[in-house]
């Protein structure tokens, strides 16, 4: 314990002096998540505002007075399509859908023919989605109304064409709807812990090996296990700081959201932060030990970064495994690191009830794997090619 505390204090002071490490922890790992969340909420809020305007762009509306009458009765504001709208839509310079009517629209209707109404849009533009849906629903409603009028004129009950009424009932709770936006929090926090502790873990292992300061440390009376645990707790300490600051940053970011509807959906307060912390703190200890073990094989800082990048690719792939399974949120997922933390945090943002096992099992697995990594690293520090290897 004495050796562990001595090494922990020494490594903590050294890393605090490293401005590069602190910049990585505070900016790359902590601020990027809340910034992305604020930008995402602003983007969604802008779409909501555009939807609330109830505006529709129509080209050649004078050729379809029937359509104009229908749109006005729906409370829509009809706006003329801008000049060269076809070119601008195709180039992504105009993100609204445009309804286009042909010159002979009314004549075709009077003759009983089927005129065409075109909706022009650029499907790859996400911000165009609401206007596309509005335009499509309005045209569909207009067609349905004309069809009913023709049936009535022919003496046919219009209800015969629709023998069944369909009613859509959304059973999703407010928390579940908010989870569609808050999905970013589990993802960012998981990668934030790994990315934030990465530079510290490499500096305390491959960095010391490259600088030649590992040999003097191992020659002290401190035993290897105490040295490894002291370094491991230093990296873990940074991981815990990242967890706290990231969750606090997300909470602050949600308070800054100006859209009232979005703010009411995204429930992320102290209870959610506590549940996230209970899941992430053991995970931070596990990833710290694993990163240190991988970085120990690196003879230089850059080489260790390469090895660690492979590990991060593997970690980023694990959550995707759940997409390939038909059944989700299974008990066995609690035994797989990364997937178990994602499993728990996604249930938190959906507002679902959690059991004690949802926290205990991932924490126990993380602790056991961390201890295995620590003891393997202790054994590695007894090998000459690890301690003295430079090339």
C-alpha positions in Angstrom: 0.0 0.0 0.0 2.9 2.4 0.8 4.5 1.7 -2.6 1.2 2.1 -4.4 0.4 5.5 -2.8 3.9 6.8 -3.5 3.8 5.8 -7.1 0.3 7.2 -7.5 1.2 10.5 -6.0 4.4 10.8 -8.2 2.6 9.9 -11.4 -0.4 12.1 -10.7 1.9 15.2 -10.1 3.9 14.4 -13.3 0.8 14.1 -15.5 -0.7 17.3 -14.1 2.4 19.1 -15.3 1.8 17.8 -18.8 -0.3 20.4 -20.6 -0.8 18.1 -23.6 -2.4 15.5 -21.4 -4.7 18.1 -19.7 -5.7 19.5 -23.1 -6.7 16.1 -24.3 -8.7 15.3 -21.2 -10.5 18.6 -20.9 -11.2 19.5 -24.6 -11.1 16.4 -26.8 -12.8 14.0 -24.3 -15.0 16.3 -22.2 -16.3 19.1 -24.3 -16.9 17.4 -27.6 -19.9 15.4 -26.4 -21.9 18.3 -25.0 -21.0 20.5 -28.0 -22.3 17.8 -30.4 -25.5 17.5 -28.3 -26.1 21.2 -28.4 -25.5 21.4 -32.1 -27.8 18.4 -32.7 -30.6 20.0 -30.6 -30.2 23.3 -32.4 -30.5 21.4 -35.7 -33.7 19.6 -34.6 -35.1 22.8 -33.2 -34.6 24.5 -36.5 -36.5 21.7 -38.3 -39.3 22.1 -35.7 -39.5 25.8 -36.3 -39.6 25.3 -40.1 -42.4 22.8 -39.6 -44.4 25.1 -37.4 -44.4 27.9 -40.1 -46.9 25.9 -42.2 -45.4 27.2 -45.4 -45.5 25.3 -48.7 -43.7 26.2 -51.9 -45.7 25.7 -55.1 -44.7 26.4 -58.7 -47.4 27.5 -61.1 -50.2 27.5 -58.5 -52.4 29.7 -60.8 -52.9 26.6 -63.0 -54.5 24.7 -60.1 -57.1 26.9 -58.3 -58.5 23.7 -56.7 -55.2 22.9 -55.1 -54.8 26.5 -54.0 -58.2 26.4 -52.3 -57.4 23.1 -50.6 -54.0 24.4 -49.3 -55.6 27.5 -47.9 -58.3 25.5 -46.1 -55.5 23.5 -44.5 -54.1 26.7 -43.0 -51.0 26.7 -45.2 -49.2 29.7 -46.5 -48.5 29.3 -50.2 -45.2 30.7 -51.3 -44.0 30.9 -54.9 -41.1 28.7 -55.8 -37.8 30.6 -56.2 -36.1 31.3 -59.5 -34.2 28.3 -60.9 -35.6 26.1 -58.1 -34.8 22.9 -60.0 -31.1 23.7 -60.3 -31.0 25.0 -56.7 -32.7 21.9 -55.3 -30.4 19.6 -57.2 -27.4 21.6 -56.0 -28.6 21.5 -52.3 -28.9 25.3 -52.2 -32.7 25.1 -51.5 -33.7 22.6 -48.9 -37.5 22.8 -49.2 -39.7 20.5 -51.3 -41.5 22.2 -54.1 -44.9 21.2 -55.5 -45.1 21.7 -59.2 -48.3 21.9 -61.3 -48.5 21.7 -65.0 -50.2 24.3 -67.2 -53.1 22.0 -68.3 -53.9 20.7 -64.8 -57.4 22.2 -64.6 -58.3 21.2 -68.2 -57.4 17.6 -67.5 -59.5 17.6 -64.3 -62.5 18.9 -66.2 -62.1 16.2 -68.8 -62.0 13.5 -66.2 -58.3 12.7 -66.9 -55.6 12.1 -64.3 -53.3 15.1 -64.2 -49.9 14.9 -62.5 -48.7 16.8 -59.5 -44.9 16.7 -59.0 -43.0 17.1 -55.8 -39.4 18.1 -56.3 -36.9 17.5 -53.5 -33.3 16.4 -52.7 -33.6 13.2 -50.6 -30.0 13.2 -49.3 -30.6 16.5 -47.4 -31.7 15.6 -43.9 -33.1 19.1 -43.3 -35.5 18.6 -46.2 -37.2 15.7 -44.6 -40.0 17.6 -42.8 -40.9 19.7 -45.9 -41.0 16.5 -48.0 -43.4 14.9 -45.6 -45.6 17.9 -45.4 -45.8 18.3 -49.2 -46.5 14.6 -49.7 -49.2 14.6 -47.1 -50.9 17.7 -48.5 -50.9 16.3 -52.1 -52.2 13.0 -50.8 -55.0 14.7 -48.9 -55.9 16.8 -52.0 -56.1 13.7 -54.2 -58.2 11.9 -51.6 -60.6 14.8 -51.4 -61.0 15.0 -55.2 -61.7 11.3 -55.3 -64.4 11.6 -52.7 -66.0 14.5 -54.6 -66.1 12.4 -57.8 -67.7 9.5 -56.0 -70.3 11.8 -54.5 -71.0 13.3 -58.0 -71.6 9.8 -59.3 -74.0 9.0 -56.5 -71.6 6.6 -54.7 -71.0 6.8 -51.0 -67.4 7.8 -50.6 -67.1 5.7 -47.4 -67.3 2.5 -49.6 -63.8 3.3 -50.8 -62.5 3.2 -47.2 -64.3 0.4 -45.4 -61.9 0.5 -42.5 -60.6 3.5 -40.4 -57.0 3.4 -39.4 -55.9 5.1 -36.2 -52.2 5.4 -35.3 -51.5 5.5 -31.5 -48.0 6.2 -30.4 -47.3 4.3 -27.2 -43.8 5.6 -26.7 -43.2 7.4 -23.4 -41.6 10.9 -23.3 -38.4 9.3 -22.0 -38.4 6.9 -24.9 -38.8 9.7 -27.4 -36.1 11.7 -25.8 -33.8 8.6 -26.0 -33.8 9.0 -29.7 -31.8 12.2 -29.2 -30.0 11.2 -26.0 -28.5 8.1 -27.8 -25.4 10.3 -28.2 -24.6 10.4 -24.5 -23.8 6.6 -24.0 -21.8 6.6 -27.2 -19.8 9.8 -26.4 -19.1 8.9 -22.8 -17.8 5.4 -23.6 -15.4 6.7 -26.2 -14.6 9.8 -24.1 -13.4 7.6 -21.2 -11.2 5.6 -23.6 -9.9 8.6 -25.6 -9.3 10.7 -22.5 -7.3 8.1 -20.6 -5.4 6.9 -23.7 -2.6 9.5 -23.6 -2.1 9.1 -19.9 -1.9 5.3 -20.1 0.6 5.5 -22.9 2.7 8.2 -21.2 3.0 6.1 -18.0 4.1 3.0 -19.9 5.6 3.4 -23.4 6.4 7.0 -22.7 8.6 6.1 -19.7 10.1 3.3 -21.6 11.0 5.6 -24.4 12.5 8.3 -22.0 14.5 5.6 -20.2 12.8 6.5 -16.8 11.3 3.1 -16.4 14.5 1.4 -15.3 15.3 3.7 -12.4 11.7 3.3 -11.2 12.0 -0.5 -11.2 15.3 -0.3 -9.4 13.7 1.4 -6.3 12.6 -0.7 -3.3 9.0 -0.5 -4.6 7.7 -3.9 -5.8 6.4 -4.3 -9.3 2.8 -4.9 -8.3 2.8 -1.7 -6.3 4.2 0.2 -9.2 1.7 -1.2 -11.7 -1.2 -0.5 -9.3 0.0 3.0 -8.7 0.2 3.7 -12.4 -3.2 2.0 -13.0 -4.9 4.1 -10.3 -3.4 7.3 -11.8 -5.0 6.5 -15.2 -8.2 5.4 -13.5 -8.3 8.6 -11.6 -8.2 10.5 -14.9 -11.0 8.3 -16.3 -13.2 9.1 -13.3 -12.6 12.8 -13.8 -13.6 12.4 -17.4 -16.8 10.6 -16.5 -17.7 13.3 -14.0 -16.9 16.2 -16.3 -18.5 14.7 -19.3 -21.8 13.9 -17.5 -21.8 17.4 -16.0 -21.2 18.8 -19.5 -24.1 17.0 -20.9 -26.4 18.2 -18.1 -25.3 21.8 -18.7 -25.7 21.4 -22.4 -29.3 20.2 -22.0 -30.1 23.3 -19.8 -28.9 25.4 -22.7 -31.4 23.9 -25.2 -33.8 26.7 -26.3 -36.5 24.5 -27.8 -39.1 23.8 -25.0 -40.4 20.7 -26.7 -36.9 19.2 -27.0 -36.0 20.2 -23.4 -39.2 18.5 -22.1 -38.3 15.2 -23.9 -34.6 15.0 -22.9 -34.7 14.1 -19.2 -31.1 14.0 -18.0 -30.8 15.0 -14.4 -29.0 13.9 -11.2 -30.8 10.4 -11.1 -29.7 9.7 -14.7 -26.2 11.0 -14.0 -25.8 8.8 -10.9 -26.9 5.7 -12.9 -24.4 6.6 -15.7 -21.6 7.0 -13.1 -22.3 3.7 -11.5 -21.9 2.0 -14.8 -19.0 4.1 -16.1 -16.7 4.2 -13.1 -15.9 0.4 -13.1 -15.6 0.6 -16.9 -13.0 3.4 -16.6 -10.9 1.2 -14.3 -11.1 -1.7 -16.7 -10.2 0.3 -19.8 -7.3 2.0 -18.0 -5.8 -1.4 -17.1 -6.3 -2.7 -20.7 -4.8 0.4 -22.3 -1.8 0.3 -20.1 -1.3 -3.4 -20.9 -1.5 -2.8 -24.6 0.8 0.3 -24.4 3.4 -1.7 -22.4 4.3 -3.5 -25.6 5.0 -0.2 -27.4 8.7 0.7 -27.5 7.8 4.3 -28.3 4.9 6.6 -27.7 3.8 6.4 -31.4 4.0 2.7 -31.5 1.9 2.4 -28.4 -0.6 4.8 -30.0 -0.9 2.4 -33.0 -1.5 -0.6 -30.7 -4.1 1.4 -28.8 -5.9 2.4 -32.0 -6.5 -1.3 -32.8 -8.0 -1.6 -29.3 -10.3 1.4 -29.9 -11.4 -0.1 -33.2 -12.4 -3.3 -31.4 -14.2 -1.4 -28.7 -16.1 0.6 -31.2 -17.2 -2.6 -33.0 -18.6 -4.3 -29.9 -21.7 -2.1 -29.5 -22.5 -2.8 -33.2 -22.9 -6.5 -32.4 -26.2 -5.8 -30.8 -27.6 -4.7 -34.2 -27.0 -8.2 -35.6 -29.1 -9.9 -32.9 -32.8 -10.2 -33.3 -33.3 -10.1 -29.5 -31.8 -7.2 -27.6 -31.3 -6.4 -23.9 -30.5 -9.9 -23.1 -29.0 -11.1 -19.7 -25.8 -12.4 -21.3 -25.0 -8.9 -22.6 -24.2 -7.8 -19.0 -21.1 -10.0 -19.1 -19.5 -8.3 -22.2 -17.6 -5.1 -21.5 -18.7 -2.0 -23.5 -21.9 -3.8 -24.6 -23.0 -4.0 -21.0 -22.4 -0.4 -20.3 -24.2 0.6 -23.4 -27.1 -1.7 -22.5 -27.5 -0.1 -19.1 -27.1 3.5 -20.2 -29.6 3.1 -23.1 -32.1 1.8 -20.6 -31.5 4.8 -18.4 -32.2 7.3 -21.1 -35.3 5.3 -22.1 -36.6 5.7 -18.6 -36.7 1.9 -18.0 -36.4 0.3 -14.6 -33.0 -1.2 -13.7 -32.1 -4.0 -11.3 -29.1 -4.3 -9.0 -27.6 -7.0 -11.2 -27.5 -4.5 -14.1 -24.8 -2.6 -12.2 -23.1 -5.4 -10.2 -22.4 -7.9 -13.0 -20.7 -5.4 -15.4 -18.8 -3.9 -12.4 -17.6 -7.4 -11.3 -16.6 -8.4 -14.8 -14.7 -5.1 -15.3 -12.8 -5.5 -11.9 -11.8 -9.1 -12.7 -10.6 -8.3 -16.2 -8.7 -5.2 -14.8 -7.0 -7.4 -12.2 -5.9 -9.9 -14.9 -4.5 -7.0 -17.0 -2.6 -5.6 -14.0 -1.0 -8.9 -13.1 -0.1 -9.6 -16.8 1.6 -6.2 -16.9 3.4 -6.9 -13.7 4.8 -10.1 -15.3 5.8 -8.1 -18.4 7.9 -5.7 -16.3 10.1 -8.6 -15.3 11.1 -9.2 -18.9 14.3 -7.5 -20.1 13.0 -6.9 -23.7 10.1 -4.9 -22.3 12.1 -2.8 -19.9 15.2 -2.2 -21.9 14.0 -2.5 -25.5 14.3 0.6 -27.5 14.0 -0.6 -31.1 
